[in-house]
């Protein structure tokens, strides 16, 4: 009972201020998840061991955002080999999926109609990619990493204020799923309130199976058969996934996207995520301006951030897709000469007209830009262990509560709605159209920054759908250009764009910039911008190392370490 009261008090308070450590650190979206990761580090585990423990607990305590029914993108830094690897656990379309998946009589379905049910469920990749990363970098036994989540599933955890809020706000259609209704709602159909102790024995059983059998327990056998059966048998919106799709899923190891910024090297995730390219482009464009001399909360900085973002989103909407099926000119999009030419389109005194995608080197295909579509969800974790190995991992089930379908104690994703609903526009193909086995475009932007000596200096990332790109870019600018601590950079009032409109964070000083930005020609919207950033800075003074972390006060995350 005492532990329950302490946790409830912690969740009711804003995230802590700047956190310092000397050995290792975990920054994650929920205190119980961060504690599980730190426990693995204290036992001698590496960063990937901690990430697995964190993710399994997040499946339980933050089910609205991520879990074993979804996908993950992992940047892993191996300090001994000095190798950065991108582990792609993005969900995949079933083999039977085609470009018409979300069309009705030739027109796109309503987004909300497409989300709920089996149609939008992609083959999950989180467990498979974590298993692959553990084989390469794990230190502790695989089964040990599941013990905190199994224990919490059996003993129960107090529903956090954020989870209670999401249940109250978005639970109407979640109640329609029998398993979700029985778990998240009381016998009268009301969502459980904050503080209610929620037990999940079904998830405990699932995690025990995965702990014993690895990813095969999810992708083959009884659990896989139940996933496929529920997806295909959904009463109102059936999908196409089969047990063969689950068994065929394979994670990928890809080369990160890295580009210079000032005197540092910024690395992010490559396609199928657009995040690494877009963040690199924003920074590469901003490198042509003297941002360090501009006030962090001023008009000039806001204008430059959003103009760079608009150019990056124009390219993202045209070129970003699964590189296994589409030729993505990644190298050209972050090429220095190309970005120099694109930077000439930015007028410091006036907003540009609606930008079009550029013509980067090594482009092979003439494509149509994808129509804007909503993107939601996700969680992020940043970890560094005592040997200097690190993880930046963004993980998702897409919308809040994913497809709002529950299987064996966890929710399934609706990741296929990240594909373009239209396979072609005006006779030109859309790069991010649905296709068999294809991975949908993402905006997840797990990032790492290296100093002039090639030493890891920063780790960052955020949830937030397509806004992830702006959240991460602004936080990196805060740390790299304005010399802010991770916490202070995370706390900056948000200023970002998804391509057409400048978004300013409501109830912050950024909102006061609206009239001046409109006078420059921007379309402006003031709105809540609830990021979930986690960032870590590593500073070295001789043999001494100081690890400095921050977690977003807008959510329930914490940064903890030793």
C-alpha positions in Angstrom: 0.0 0.0 0.0 2.8 2.4 0.8 4.4 1.8 -2.6 1.0 2.5 -4.2 0.7 5.8 -2.4 4.2 6.9 -3.3 3.7 6.1 -7.0 0.4 8.0 -7.1 2.0 11.0 -5.5 4.8 10.8 -8.1 2.4 10.6 -11.0 0.4 13.5 -9.7 3.4 15.8 -9.8 5.2 17.4 -12.8 8.2 15.4 -14.1 11.3 16.1 -12.1 13.8 18.8 -13.1 17.2 18.1 -14.5 18.6 14.7 -13.3 22.3 14.0 -13.0 24.1 10.6 -12.9 27.6 9.2 -13.2 27.0 5.6 -14.3 23.8 5.0 -16.3 20.4 6.6 -16.9 16.9 5.6 -18.1 14.4 8.2 -19.4 11.0 6.7 -20.1 7.3 7.6 -20.2 6.2 6.1 -16.9 8.0 5.8 -13.5 7.4 2.0 -13.2 8.9 1.4 -16.7 11.9 3.5 -15.9 12.4 1.7 -12.6 12.3 -1.7 -14.4 15.0 -0.5 -16.9 17.2 0.9 -14.2 17.0 -2.4 -12.2 18.4 -4.2 -15.3 21.3 -1.8 -15.5 22.0 -2.2 -11.8 22.3 -6.0 -12.4 24.9 -5.5 -15.0 22.6 -5.4 -18.0 23.3 -3.3 -21.1 21.2 -0.6 -22.7 19.2 -3.0 -24.8 18.4 -5.2 -21.8 17.0 -2.2 -20.0 15.0 -1.2 -23.2 13.3 -4.6 -23.2 12.3 -4.4 -19.6 11.0 -0.8 -20.1 9.0 -1.8 -23.2 7.3 -4.8 -21.5 6.2 -2.6 -18.6 5.0 0.1 -20.9 2.8 -2.5 -22.6 1.1 -2.8 -19.2 1.1 0.7 -17.8 0.9 2.8 -21.0 -1.3 0.6 -23.3 -2.7 3.6 -25.1 0.7 4.4 -26.7 2.8 1.3 -27.3 3.2 -2.4 -26.6 4.0 -5.9 -27.9 1.1 -5.5 -30.4 2.9 -2.7 -32.2 6.2 -1.8 -33.7 9.5 -0.1 -32.7 12.5 1.7 -34.2 15.7 1.4 -32.2 19.0 3.2 -32.6 21.7 1.3 -30.7 25.2 2.6 -30.0 27.9 0.0 -29.2 30.7 1.9 -27.5 33.2 -0.9 -27.8 32.9 -1.2 -31.6 31.9 2.4 -32.1 29.0 1.2 -34.3 25.6 2.8 -34.5 22.9 0.5 -35.9 19.2 1.1 -36.7 17.0 -1.9 -35.8 13.8 -1.7 -37.8 10.8 -3.3 -36.1 8.2 -1.4 -38.0 4.9 -3.2 -38.6 4.2 -4.7 -42.1 1.2 -5.0 -44.3 -0.3 -8.5 -44.8 0.6 -10.3 -48.0 -2.9 -9.9 -49.3 -3.0 -6.1 -48.8 -3.1 -3.9 -51.9 -3.3 -0.2 -52.7 -7.1 -0.3 -52.5 -7.2 -1.4 -48.8 -8.6 1.9 -47.6 -10.7 2.8 -50.7 -14.5 2.6 -50.9 -16.0 3.0 -54.4 -12.7 4.6 -55.4 -12.7 7.1 -52.6 -10.7 7.0 -49.3 -12.5 5.7 -46.2 -13.1 8.1 -43.3 -10.0 7.9 -41.1 -11.8 7.0 -37.9 -13.7 4.2 -39.8 -10.4 2.8 -41.0 -8.7 2.8 -37.6 -11.0 0.6 -35.5 -11.1 -3.1 -36.1 -8.9 -5.5 -38.1 -8.4 -3.6 -41.4 -5.6 -1.4 -40.2 -3.7 -3.9 -38.1 -0.1 -4.4 -39.3 2.0 -7.4 -38.5 3.6 -6.4 -35.1 7.4 -6.1 -34.9 8.3 -4.9 -31.4 9.1 -8.3 -29.9 10.9 -9.6 -32.9 13.2 -6.5 -33.2 14.0 -6.5 -29.5 14.9 -10.2 -29.7 17.2 -9.4 -32.7 18.9 -6.6 -30.8 19.2 -8.7 -27.7 20.9 -11.5 -29.6 23.5 -8.9 -30.8 23.9 -6.8 -27.6 22.1 -8.4 -24.6 23.9 -9.3 -21.5 21.2 -10.5 -19.1 19.1 -13.6 -19.9 16.2 -12.9 -22.1 13.6 -14.3 -19.6 14.9 -12.1 -16.8 14.0 -8.9 -18.7 10.3 -9.9 -18.5 10.1 -10.4 -14.8 9.2 -6.8 -13.7 6.3 -6.7 -16.2 5.1 -10.1 -15.3 5.1 -9.3 -11.6 3.3 -6.0 -12.2 0.7 -7.6 -14.4 -0.1 -10.1 -11.7 0.1 -7.8 -8.7 -1.5 -4.9 -10.5 -0.5 -1.2 -11.0 -2.3 2.0 -10.2 -3.9 3.6 -13.3 -2.1 6.8 -13.9 -3.9 10.1 -14.4 -3.0 10.2 -18.1 -4.3 6.7 -18.8 -7.5 7.5 -16.9 -7.9 10.7 -19.0 -7.5 8.8 -22.3 -10.0 6.1 -21.2 -12.5 8.8 -20.3 -11.9 10.7 -23.6 -11.4 8.0 -26.2 -13.0 4.9 -24.6 -16.3 5.0 -26.4 -15.2 2.6 -29.2 -12.8 0.7 -27.0 -15.9 -0.5 -25.0 -17.1 -2.2 -28.2 -14.3 -4.8 -27.9 -15.3 -7.4 -25.4 -11.8 -8.1 -24.0 -11.0 -4.4 -23.7 -14.4 -3.6 -22.1 -13.8 -6.3 -19.5 -10.3 -5.0 -18.7 -10.5 -1.2 -18.9 -14.1 -0.6 -17.6 -16.1 -1.5 -14.5 -19.2 -3.7 -14.7 -21.4 -0.7 -15.5 -19.3 0.3 -18.4 -17.5 3.2 -16.8 -13.7 3.6 -17.3 -11.7 2.8 -14.2 -10.5 6.0 -12.5 -6.9 7.1 -11.7 -5.5 5.1 -8.8 -7.6 2.0 -9.4 -5.3 -1.1 -9.2 -5.5 -2.9 -12.5 -4.4 -6.5 -12.9 -3.7 -8.1 -16.2 -3.2 -11.9 -15.8 -3.7 -12.5 -19.5 -0.7 -10.3 -20.3 1.3 -12.0 -17.6 0.7 -15.3 -19.4 1.6 -13.9 -22.8 4.8 -12.4 -21.4 5.7 -15.7 -19.8 5.3 -17.5 -23.1 7.5 -14.9 -24.9 10.1 -15.1 -22.1 10.3 -18.8 -22.5 10.0 -19.1 -26.3 11.1 -15.8 -27.7 9.4 -13.9 -30.4 8.2 -17.2 -31.9 5.6 -17.3 -29.1 3.9 -14.2 -30.6 4.5 -15.0 -34.3 3.6 -18.7 -34.3 1.3 -21.0 -32.5 -1.7 -20.3 -30.4 -1.1 -16.5 -29.8 -0.5 -15.9 -33.5 -3.6 -17.9 -34.4 -5.7 -15.8 -32.1 -4.3 -12.5 -33.4 -5.0 -13.5 -37.0 -8.5 -14.9 -36.1 -9.5 -11.7 -34.3 -8.2 -9.5 -37.1 -9.9 -11.4 -39.9 -13.0 -12.0 -37.9 -13.7 -8.5 -36.7 -17.5 -8.0 -36.9 -17.5 -4.6 -38.5 -14.1 -4.0 -40.1 -12.2 -7.2 -40.8 -8.6 -7.3 -41.9 -6.4 -9.5 -44.0 -3.7 -10.8 -41.7 -2.9 -14.5 -41.6 -0.8 -16.7 -39.4 1.6 -16.9 -42.4 2.0 -13.2 -42.3 2.9 -13.3 -38.6 5.4 -16.2 -39.1 7.0 -14.5 -42.1 7.8 -11.2 -40.3 11.5 -10.3 -40.0 13.1 -7.3 -38.4 15.7 -5.4 -40.4 19.0 -3.8 -39.5 19.6 -0.6 -41.5 22.2 2.1 -41.7 21.2 5.3 -39.8 20.8 8.6 -41.4 23.7 10.9 -40.3 24.5 14.4 -41.2 26.7 17.2 -39.9 25.3 20.1 -37.8 27.6 22.8 -36.7 30.6 20.8 -35.3 28.6 17.7 -34.5 27.1 14.7 -36.3 23.4 14.1 -35.8 22.1 10.6 -36.5 18.5 9.4 -36.9 16.4 6.6 -38.2 16.3 5.9 -42.0 13.3 5.0 -44.1 10.7 3.6 -43.6 10.8 6.4 -41.1 10.8 9.9 -42.4 12.1 11.2 -39.1 15.8 10.8 -39.5 15.8 12.5 -42.9 13.4 15.3 -41.9 15.3 16.2 -38.7 18.6 16.1 -40.6 17.0 18.4 -43.3 15.7 20.9 -40.7 19.0 21.1 -39.0 20.9 21.2 -42.4 18.7 24.2 -43.5 19.1 26.0 -40.1 22.9 25.6 -40.4 22.8 28.4 -42.9 21.5 30.9 -40.3 23.1 32.2 -37.1 20.6 30.5 -34.8 22.9 30.5 -31.7 22.7 34.3 -31.7 18.9 34.4 -31.8 16.7 34.4 -28.6 15.3 30.9 -28.1 11.8 32.2 -27.7 11.9 34.9 -30.2 10.1 35.6 -33.5 13.1 35.1 -35.8 13.9 31.6 -34.4 10.3 30.6 -34.6 10.1 31.7 -38.3 13.3 29.9 -39.2 12.3 26.7 -37.4 9.0 26.5 -39.2 10.3 27.5 -42.7 12.9 24.7 -42.4 10.1 22.4 -41.3 7.9 23.3 -44.2 10.6 22.5 -46.7 11.4 19.2 -44.9 7.7 18.1 -44.9 7.4 18.9 -48.6 10.2 16.4 -49.3 8.9 13.9 -46.7 5.4 13.8 -48.2 6.8 12.9 -51.6 9.8 10.7 -51.1 9.6 8.8 -47.7 8.5 5.2 -47.8 9.7 1.6 -47.3 13.1 1.4 -48.9 12.7 -2.3 -49.5 9.9 -1.5 -52.0 10.5 2.1 -53.1 13.6 3.9 -54.2 14.1 6.6 -51.6 16.8 9.2 -52.4 18.0 9.3 -48.8 21.5 10.3 -49.6 20.3 13.1 -51.9 17.8 14.5 -49.4 20.5 15.1 -46.8 23.2 16.1 -49.3 24.9 19.4 -48.3 24.7 21.0 -51.7 21.0 20.1 -52.1 20.2 21.6 -48.7 22.2 24.8 -49.5 20.1 25.3 -52.5 16.9 24.6 -50.6 18.0 27.1 -47.9 17.9 29.9 -50.4 14.2 29.6 -50.5 14.0 30.8 -46.9 13.5 34.6 -46.5 14.2 35.7 -43.0 11.6 38.4 -43.4 8.7 36.6 -45.1 7.0 33.2 -45.2 7.5 31.4 -48.5 4.6 30.3 -50.6 3.5 26.7 -50.2 6.8 24.8 -50.9 7.0 21.9 -53.3 9.3 18.9 -53.0 12.7 19.5 -54.3 14.7 17.5 -56.9 17.4 15.8 -54.8 20.3 14.0 -56.4 19.9 10.3 -57.0 16.1 10.7 -57.4 14.8 7.9 -59.7 11.0 8.2 -59.7 8.5 10.9 -60.4 6.1 10.7 -57.5 2.9 12.4 -56.2 3.0 14.0 -52.7 0.8 12.1 -50.2 -2.3 13.9 -49.0 -2.1 14.9 -45.3 -3.4 12.2 -42.9 -3.6 12.1 -39.1 -0.8 10.4 -37.2 -1.0 9.7 -33.4 0.4 7.8 -30.5 3.7 6.4 -29.6 6.2 6.4 -26.6 9.9 7.0 -26.4 12.8 5.9 -24.2 16.4 7.0 -24.0 19.0 4.9 -22.2 22.7 4.9 -21.5 24.5 2.1 -19.6 27.6 2.0 -17.5 29.8 1.1 -20.5 28.6 3.9 -22.7 26.3 1.8 -24.8 23.0 3.6 -25.6 19.5 3.1 -27.0 17.2 5.7 -28.4 13.9 3.8 -29.1 10.5 5.1 -30.3 7.7 2.6 -30.0 4.1 2.7 -31.1 0.7 1.2 -31.7 -0.2 4.3 -33.7 -3.6 5.8 -32.5 -4.6 6.1 -28.9 -5.3 2.4 -28.0 -4.3 1.4 -31.5 -7.0 -0.5 -33.4 -9.0 -0.7 -30.1 -8.8 -4.5 -30.3 -7.4 -6.5 -27.4 -5.8 -10.0 -27.6 -4.3 -11.9 -24.7 -3.9 -8.8 -22.5 -2.5 -6.4 -25.1 -3.8 -4.1 -27.8 -3.2 -4.4 -31.5 -1.9 -1.6 -33.6 -3.7 0.4 -36.4 -0.4 1.1 -38.1 -1.6 0.5 -41.7 -3.4 3.9 -41.5 0.0 5.4 -41.8 0.0 4.4 -45.5 -1.5 6.7 -48.0 -5.2 5.9 -48.5 -4.8 6.8 -52.2 -2.3 4.7 -54.2 -1.9 7.3 -56.8 -2.8 11.0 -57.4 -3.3 12.5 -60.8 -1.8 9.4 -62.5 1.4 9.5 -60.4 2.1 6.8 -57.8 2.4 7.7 -54.1 5.6 6.3 -52.6 3.8 5.4 -49.3 0.9 3.5 -50.9 -0.1 0.2 -49.4 1.5 -3.0 -50.9 2.0 -6.6 -49.8 4.5 -6.9 -47.0 5.4 -3.2 -47.1 6.1 -1.1 -44.0 4.2 2.2 -43.7 6.0 5.5 -43.5 6.7 6.7 -39.9 7.6 10.0 -38.3 9.4 8.4 -35.4 12.7 10.2 -34.8 14.9 8.4 -32.3 18.1 10.4 -32.4 21.7 10.5 -31.3 24.3 13.2 -31.6 28.1 12.7 -31.6 30.8 15.3 -30.9 33.9 16.2 -32.9 35.8 13.2 -31.5 33.0 10.7 -32.4 31.9 10.4 -28.8 28.2 10.1 -28.0 27.0 13.4 -26.7 23.2 13.5 -26.8 20.2 11.0 -27.0 16.7 12.3 -27.8 13.3 11.3 -29.1 9.5 11.8 -28.5 6.1 10.5 -29.2 3.5 12.7 -31.0 2.8 11.3 -34.5 3.9 13.6 -37.3 4.7 16.3 -34.7 7.6 14.1 -33.5 9.8 15.6 -36.1 9.3 19.2 -34.9 9.5 18.2 -31.2 12.8 16.5 -31.7 14.3 19.1 -34.1 13.5 22.0 -31.7 14.9 20.1 -28.7 18.1 19.4 -30.5 18.4 23.0 -31.5 17.8 23.9 -27.8 20.7 21.7 -26.7 23.1 22.2 -29.6 22.6 25.9 -30.5 21.4 27.5 -27.3 23.4 25.4 -24.9 20.3 24.3 -22.8 20.2 21.3 -20.5 18.1 18.4 -21.7 15.3 19.4 -19.3 15.4 23.1 -20.4 15.4 22.2 -24.1 12.4 19.8 -23.5 10.6 22.6 -21.6 10.9 25.1 -24.5 7.4 26.2 -25.7 6.7 24.3 -28.9 6.8 26.0 -32.3 6.5 23.6 -35.2 4.8 22.8 -38.5 3.4 19.8 -40.4 3.9 21.6 -43.7 1.2 24.3 -44.1 0.3 25.8 -40.7 2.6 27.0 -37.9 1.5 25.4 -34.7 2.2 27.3 -31.4 1.8 25.7 -28.0 -1.2 27.0 -26.2 -0.8 28.5 -22.7 2.9 29.2 -23.2 4.8 32.3 -24.3 5.0 30.8 -27.9 1.3 31.6 -28.3 2.0 35.3 -28.1 4.0 35.0 -31.3 0.9 34.4 -33.4 0.2 38.0 -34.6 3.8 38.6 -35.6 4.1 35.3 -37.5 0.8 36.0 -39.3 2.3 39.4 -40.3 5.1 37.5 -41.9 2.6 35.6 -44.0 2.2 32.4 -41.9 -1.0 30.6 -41.2 -1.0 30.1 -37.5 -2.8 27.8 -35.1 -2.5 27.9 -31.3 -3.2 24.5 -29.8 -2.1 22.1 -27.1 1.1 20.3 -28.1 1.6 17.4 -25.7 5.0 16.0 -26.5 6.6 13.2 -24.5 10.3 14.0 -25.0 13.1 12.2 -23.3 16.7 13.4 -23.7 20.1 12.6 -22.2 23.3 14.6 -22.4 26.7 13.0 -21.8 29.5 15.3 -20.7 33.2 14.3 -20.2 35.8 16.0 -18.1 39.0 13.9 -18.2 38.0 10.5 -16.9 34.8 11.8 -15.2 31.5 11.4 -16.9 28.3 13.4 -16.0 25.0 12.1 -17.4 22.3 14.8 -17.5 18.8 13.8 -18.4 15.3 15.3 -18.8 11.8 14.1 -19.2 8.8 15.9 -20.6 6.7 17.6 -17.9 3.7 17.5 -20.3 3.4 13.8 -19.6 4.3 11.3 -16.8 7.8 10.4 -17.9 10.9 10.5 -15.7 14.7 10.3 -16.1 16.4 8.3 -13.3 20.0 7.1 -12.9 22.9 6.3 -10.6 
